[in-house]
Amino acid sequence: MVQDLENLVNRSYSSTPKYTEIMAAGVPEDYKQIRTLGDLLEINYKIVGAKEQLRRNLISKIRNDEIKYPGIIGFDDFVIPALDRAILSCHDIILVGQIGQAKTRIAQTVAENLLSPMPIIRGSMTNDCPMDLPAQELIFLLRDKENPMSIPQFYVDSDSMEKMRNNKLDTPIEWVEGKRRFKYVIATPDISVKDLVGQIDAIKITKKGAEMYEIESYSPGQLMQAKHGLFCIDELPVLDTRKQVALLSVLQEGRFTTGSYPVIFEPKTAFIATANPIDYTHSGKIIEPLYDRLKSHIHTHYPKSVRDEMLIITQEARIPKSFVPVFILKILARIVQNARKSQEINQDKGVSVRMGVHSLELLVGEAERTRSLSHNIPATPRPCDIFCISQGVKFELAELDDTTENREKTLRNLITGSLKDTCLEYLSEIDPNLLDTIKKEFGGKTFQVSQDLLGSNSMHSSYDNQLKNFNSLSSLINIVVHKVTSEQDEFVTEVQKYNISSDSITITEEIGSELRAAITELVLEGLFWMEPRILEKLEGGYTAP
């Protein structure tokens, strides 16, 4: 029996795999049927390292013309090619960019989509695969004999060793996806070296009776918890020098030690760090050896087009069942883009894409608060709701005193400018004769606009009822409805190409009157901004100038 066990292990380690890989690098075609250590040994399973998994799976996606990084939008020109090169080169990476540029999202997406499922001893905190052990070490463990290691090295944690001693070839394994082997750590002043590399645990020593320098006394840190996965450390320059040194040996040699503990640890992980440009360029923020060993430095950027900004807002916003007109997304995207161009705003700090995301969430909440909940209709944001976003907008001023009052004034100007540009866009190429007719039609009349008014109901002041007295305005609104409907359908198609949910932007029969109400406000606001001015804006409505 003992000899059979040794032969099985030695044959498995020295022979070529018996399986065909499918799906992803290192994954047997019937991997879900492989559930024990004995199953792994029978097929001569071989570990594929994390960086090699990333490389081979990326190659597969490129060859098959598959989406490589789902959810990463607006980076096709430089960032995605640079990321491809880094992964193909098996580089450790630092992503440099301002807040809200999807740096962490990129790292998480890489882990979730380019790491293969791996066989891990069930319940392992450090993603232990039985094949982490050299053949002879595994044989000693399965025979329940003392380990005669000449150089102490951490292969698997003490709990995993105990499971293999007790269960032998029946040791249960589970196939763990890449997203479960992604470890994210934000660099804060209170993070310690022990948090990163682990520590000798006095409680384990007491409970298990382990000697201080035995592996059983070790409690794993963040690096070992990312074994066979991807370790992402956010805002690397915030770490002080001593903590950066702890990472240096991992990048330099793929291994580390902890304090006076005479054990070698190999996390076998891919490494992605992030940094803000201010910290990245500041002398001494990243120690030179660590800076040098992060082989690929990739600079991210904010979305360069209104369209990309709209796609990101649609993808990231967490909103209840609602309908969001495409022009509302366009207004929000322009507010954010114009904020990034404003000299009044501190551009060193940046204007995050989260500004648009949080603003849309607030707009839907405002539509619910003022109309949807009390009248049981779909929440549909309108231009008149737009100023509610002030509570979710965050930026610092550069030229003016950074006071609440000045920030609100700056935001009002941004909103007004974006609203004006978007409204006028939908009124371009309109017959001037129709505009003249509308101007005359408003003689002595006022069109009421309010967050509380519905698109259609029995009330005289509903938008539909008011439009019965404005035939020419109704004709113009019909033209714009056609434009918006066509553009909305095109945007739905574009969103679906990115595998983004289109539920909140798909036109359905039940939102017809509220969409028309939102378009009515869009048209009225545009007529106010036209040169020469067609309508005058009053508090609560529009009238002839």
VEXRO-739473 format. One record per residue (C-alpha): z, y, x. Coordinates in steps of 0.2 Angstrom, whole numbers, plus 5000, padded with zeros to 4 digits. Layout:
# residues N
ZYX/...
//
This chain:
# residues 545
500050005000/500550125014/498950085024/497850105008/498650275006/498250325024/496550265022/496150355006/496850525013/495950505030/494250445022/494350595009/494650725023/493350655035/491950615022/490650725014/491050764995/490550644982/490150774969/488850904965/489351084964/488951174948/489351344940/490151414956/490451384974/491551224977/491651174959/491250994955/490150964939/491550874930/492950974937/493950974920/494150784921/494950804939/496750814935/497750734949/497950734968/497150554967/495650624958/495350754971/495550624985/494350504977/492950634976/493250694994/493650874988/493351015000/494151184999/492951334999/493751495006/493951644995/492751755005/491451615005/491651584986/491351774984/489751764995/489051604988/489351654970/488551824973/487051744980/486851634965/486951784953/485751884963/484451734963/484751704945/484651884941/486351884932/487552024930/488552034945/489952154941/490052164922/490852324915/490452424931/489352574926/488452714935/488552634953/486852554954/486252684967/487452664981/489152584977/488452414970/487252384985/488652434997/489752304988/488452174989/488252195007/490152195011/490352035001/488851945009/489551995025/491251925021/492052095024/493752155020/493452325010/494252495007/493552584991/493752774994/493752884979/494653004967/495652954952/494752864938/493252804948/493452624944/494052574961/495452444954/494252394941/492952344954/494252234963/494752154948/492952124942/492552044959/493951924957/493551874939/491751854941/491451794959/492951684963/492751504958/494051394948/495151304961/496251144959/498051204961/499651104960/500251144942/501551284942/501251334960/501751514963/500651524979/499051444972/499451284982/497951164984/498450984991/497051005003/497951155011/498951025020/498150935035/497750755032/499250695043/500450815034/499850755017/500150575022/501950605028/502250695012/501650555001/502550435011/504150545009/504450545028/505050695038/503750825043/503650815063/502750985064/502751055082/502251225076/503051275059/501751325047/501751365028/500451255020/501151235002/502851294995/504351184994/504151164975/502451094978/502950984992/504350914980/503050874966/501950784978/503450684985/503950634968/502250604959/501250544974/499350524969/499850564951/500350744956/499550854942/498350994946/497551124936/495951224939/496451404940/495151544937/494851684949/495751814937/497351714939/497151724958/496951914958/498552004965/498652194962/499952294971/500152484970/500752564986/502352664982/503652724994/504952594987/503852444991/504552345006/503852235020/504752095012/503852124995/502252105005/502651955017/504151875008/505851845014/507151715018/508051685002/509951665003/510051594986/508851454990/509851415006/511451404995/510751304981/509651184991/510651175006/509151215017/509351285034/508951465037/507351435046/506651295036/505151325024/506251285009/507251445012/505651555011/505351654995/503451704995/502951884994/501351964987/500151915000/500551724998/500551744979/498651794982/498251644992/496451584989/496151744979/495951924980/497352044986/497052224980/498252354987/498052524978/498252684988/498452605005/498752765014/500452785004/501152635014/502152695029/501652635046/502852485047/502152415031/500352435036/500752345052/501252195041/499452195034/498652215051/498852035057/498151965040/496552065043/496552035062/497051845062/497151785044/498951755047/500651835048/502451795051/503951875043/505451945054/506251825065/505651675054/504751555065/503451505053/501551555052/500851605035/498951605031/498651685014/496751635015/496351785004/495051915002/495652095004/495152254995/496152414997/495852584988/496252764994/496052944988/494853044999/496253165003/497353035010/495952935018/495353085029/497153135033/497553095051/498852955053/498852905034/497952745039/498452675056/496952665067/496952475070/497052445051/495752575048/494552485060/494852315053/494352365035/492552325040/491752405025/492152575019/491352615002/491452784994/491452784975/490952934963/491152994946/489752954933/488253064937/487453064920/488053104903/487352934897/488452844910/489952934905/489652894886/489452704891/491052704900/491952794886/491352674874/491852524885/493552584889/494252664873/495452564864/495252614846/495552534829/494052494817/493052664816/491352734818/490952854832/489352954831/488352964846/488453154847/490353144847/490253034863/488953164870/490153304867/491553214876/490453164890/489853344893/491653404892/492153284906/490553324916/490753504915/492553494920/492053414936/490853564939/492053694935/492653814949/494253844939/494853664941/495453584957/494053464961/495053394976/496153314963/494653254953/494353234934/494553054929/493452964917/495052924908/494953104901/493453054890/494252894886/495852964880/495053104871/494052984860/495552884856/496453044850/494853094840/494952934831/496752954828/496453124821/495153064809/496352934803/497753064801/496753194791/495553084781/495452904784/497152834780/497452944764/495752914756/495452734763/493752774771/493152734789/493852844803/492352954808/492753094821/491853254817/491553414828/492953504818/494253374825/493753404843/495153524848/496453394845/496053314862/497053444872/498553334872/497653204882/496753304894/497453314912/496753424926/497453554939/496853734940/496153804956/495953984955/497154034940/498953994939/499153814934/500053854918/499953764901/499153924894/497853934907/497453754906/497253764887/496053914889/495053824902/494953674890/494453784875/492953854885/492453684891/492453614873/491553764866/490153754880/489953564877/489953584858/488653724859/487453624871/487553464860/487253554844/485753654850/485053494857/484853424840/484053584833/482753594846/480953594839/481453644822/480153744811/480653924813/480153954795/481453824789/482753924799/482254084791/482354004774/484153934777/484654114783/484154184767/484854044757/486554084763/486554264756/488154294748/488654104750/489954014761/489953834766/491753774768/492153664783/493853574785/494553424792/495253384775/493653384766/492753224763/490853194764/490753134747/491953134732/492153214715/492953374722/491853524721/492153564739/491553394746/490153414758/488853324747/489353434732/489153594742/487453544749/486753544731/486753734732/485853734749/484253644748/483453704764/485053664774/484953494766/483153474772/483753514790/485153394789/483953254784/482953294799/484453284810/485153124801/483453044806/483653094824/485453044825/485152874817/483752834829/484752884844/486252794838/485252634836/484552654854/486252684861/486852524852/485452424861/485952504878/487752464875/487452284871/486452264888/488052294897/489052174886/490052314878/490652294860/489552394849/490652384833/491252564834/489452634835/488452524824/487952614808/488452524792/488252564773/490052614771/490052754784/488552844776/489352994768/490653024783/489253014796/488253144785/489753254784/489953244803/488053284805/488253434793/489553504804/488453474819/487053574811/488153714805/488853744822/487153734830/486453864818/487953974823/487453964842/485553994839/484754144846/484454244835/485954184826/485654104809/487454084803/489054174806/490654064808/492254114798/493954034798/493553884786/491753894785/490053974789/489054114780/487554224783/487754354798/
//
